[in-house]
Amino acid sequence: MATARPFLAALCCLGATVALLLFLHRLTPVQTWLPAKLACLWLWLGVFVAGCLGLGNSICRWALRGTVQLPALERLVLMSATGVGAFALLMDVAGALHLFHPGLAVALPALGVAAGVGARPAQTLSAVLARLRGWRWRGDLIDVLVVGVGALGVSLVYLHVLDPAAPNYDAHWTHLPIAQDFARAGRLVPFLADWAKNFPHLTSLIDTWIWLLPGLPAALRLPLVMHTEFAFFVGTLAAVLATVRWLLRAREGRHGVAWAAFFLFPSIFVYDSNLGGSADHLAAFMVLPLFLALARAGADFSPRLCAVGGALAGAALITKYQTVYVSGPLAAWLVVRAIRVLVTPTAEAGRQRRRTLVGLGALGAGAVLAASPYFLENVVFHGNPVYPFMQGLFTRSRPTFADVPFLVSTTLTPADLRGAGHGLVARLASALRLIFTFSFQPHYSFIGARPYFGFLFTLLAPLTLLVPDGRRLRMAALVAGGALFCWALNYLVDRNLQIVLPLLVTVTAGVIIRLWHLGWAARIGLIPLCLVQVFWGGDLFFQGALQGTIDQIRGHLTTPVDIHETSERQAITRELPAGAKVIIHDEHSVLGLDREALSDQAGFQGLIDYHPLRTAREVFDRFSALGVTHLLWIESAPAQLPIQREILFGALVHPLAFSAHGRYKVAALPATPPPATPPYRVLTVGLSPLPDGVYPIDELSRCEMRPPGCTPPAPTTSVPGPDVSSALLRDGVDVVLLRPGVALEPPAAAALADTFSLVRSVDAYQLFLRKP
């Protein structure tokens, strides 16, 4: 009886569990419970992480053979980054082979796990994990306080991840719609009418895996995207700790609180720099493994370690071009190291030179292998490996039209974000100044002029010159400064600093630790400085996390939510046939519109140019030639250039029957085209700087969004302001553009009301079209 008691007790408890579950399930289905939803997310996240670790373990087992024995955490960091890169590369190959299928979403992680559980790889991974498990933390009161701040920071970042509004605007515009389109098509597809979707999109390949997962409810896709990004963030914290130990030549188990230094940089809590479903934090996740691999490779130019570093640089590049801010200075440092080896006479100079050259070749080969799928994809789809850029060099780029190079250089990279100063010397001087001032003055901020990035790298990095045994710290600070210089010289968007941030954190943490160990004299100055930063950034900790309450989080995981009007676009998807091709007018966000979509917005695509078009019939013919079946627009959207585009699109859609979904209107492109008419004549009144008068429509926007030097149009018939003749309105023009607030003379006002329909009214003008 005594032997049976444990089993009887277990049976009773299991029976009670089943009965309780059945009872509660009748009240609220188990699958709708918030913990059940979170468990589903963490289960699939675990599958992804296991697959990546398996792939990374296989790569690192080969790459690290014969090199220095790495600390367990550093080896795990390299395994994680190389595994993520390999996972995305395999997804890219599968997409090229038309293999995007729910079965792939299961098979690919299984392949990674299988690669990591073979006899020898399993022993390697087990050894790494065993060494990590064997570590014991022994911290004092200061360590406890630091870990407490770090734990609070991680908790608030995770709370933000659960917020239904966490995916940011760019995620709804490009990163997630790319995954949506790949998954729907079952393969890689070109993006012919949205340049931003042709930027590097390794992150979107991982999101595609999420879109392909079998049985995953649609409501959990975005939360899983955010959980995956959170995993990259946690990996970045681990990499900070591993890198700080390398910089300080510390043994395993030392400086275990260094990761918390990340939260001395509160930008992680500010919109556009926080976790938002975009590519920035995956790029940041790649940076420190890349740094560690190349920094260690610089010691003896191990070809295998150089190959891993090159592959990480290539994977980072096709995540975001801006990762070159870090890989560029690192490459320059490696070249300097290589030159020293090549010119220094030693007893083994010949062998060392050969090894150095082979190592540099392996680095380049690794980078090309990792990055080439993206560039080949662009060559196949667009005839240009870096489309939409450099179309002056790659003259067979497609799609394109005459003014595209100018639009790419002005719309995608506005002049006010390209660094201060005119001329090379002035720009170099400005970039050099920004290295020391960037943390005190935001340049592309959603919270105004309040500095939010974090000041301590700027203030403490110069002290690497004072700390003992600081050679590695100085090298890292020099690379970080070079990265900041590259950022300041190119594109002043503060969000891109998140890519450089992990390196800034490690240098800052390393300096703080070295200063701390100098004794109480140094601590007396260090503690107030750190406290000022913590107190200044403290309120930012809660800025993002508290935007989503627990009720919002629960609702997001159980019922549809409407963030960036995703629900409206999902409703439009249900209305449209499966093969629909949609023109999107005056809108960037397309997540949820699970149909092929073409943007007609000038300055963001090279497929549709309105300048040669003159009537609704010509627009209809252009859309028909592209295979367009439906039109989607927002009448309340702000006025866009060129005005010619607004007139012609309005003329096409005004007579069509439409359905409304929130702000959106949707109409089918009719089977019967509009009647052919002569080119429109447009009367403008009060549209400065255009003189009042009548213009041919293709002259009206002649200089809008065109290169400098264009001669402004002149009216064929001048009009004396509001004193418009009623005869002109009745017989002389097809379109009227009238500035709001301008009152026509009574006869002209009557002719306008009788002959024209108000099609659109915005701040800049009212658009009237002649009635049929």
Buried (B, 14 or more C-beta within 10 A) or exposed (E): EEEEEEEEEEEEEEEEEEEEEEEEEEEEEEEEBBEEBBEBBBEBBEBBBBBBBBBBBBBBBEBBEEBEEBBBBBBBBBBBBBBBBBBBBBBBEBBBEEBBBBEBBBBBBEBBBBBBBBEEBEEBBEEBEEBBEEEEEEEEEEBEEBBEBBEBBBEBBBBBBBBBBBBBBBBBBBBBBBBBBBBBEBBBBBBBBBBBBBBBBBBBBBBBBBBBBEEBEEBBBBBBBBBBBBBBBBBBBBBBBBBBBBBBEBEBBEBBBBBBBBBBBBBBBBBBBBBBBBBBBBBBBBBBBBBBBBBBBBEBBBBBBBBBBBBBBBBBBBBBBBBBBBBBBBBEBBEEBBEEBEEEEEEEEEEBBEBBBBBBBBBBBBBEBBBBBBBEBBBEBBBBBBBBBBBEEBEEBBBBEEBBBBBBBBBBEEEEEBBBBEEEEEBBEBBBEBBBEBBEEBBBBEEEEEBBBBBBBBBBBEBBEEBEEBEBBBBBBBBBBBBBBBBBBBBBBBBBBBBBBBBBBBBBBBBBBBBBEEEEEBBEEBEEBBEEBBEBBEEBBBBBBEBBEEEBBBBBBBEBBEBBBBBBBBBBBEEBEEEBBBBBBBBBBBBBBBBBBBBBBBBBBBBBBBBEBBBBBBBBBBBEEBEBBBBBBBBEBEBBBBBBBBBBBBBBBBEBEBEEBEEBBBBBBEEEBBEEBEBBBBBBBBBEEBBBBBBBBBBBBBBBBBEEEEEEBEBEEEBEEBEBBBEBBBEEBBBBBBBEEBEBBEBBBEBBEEBBBBBBBBEBBBBBBBEE
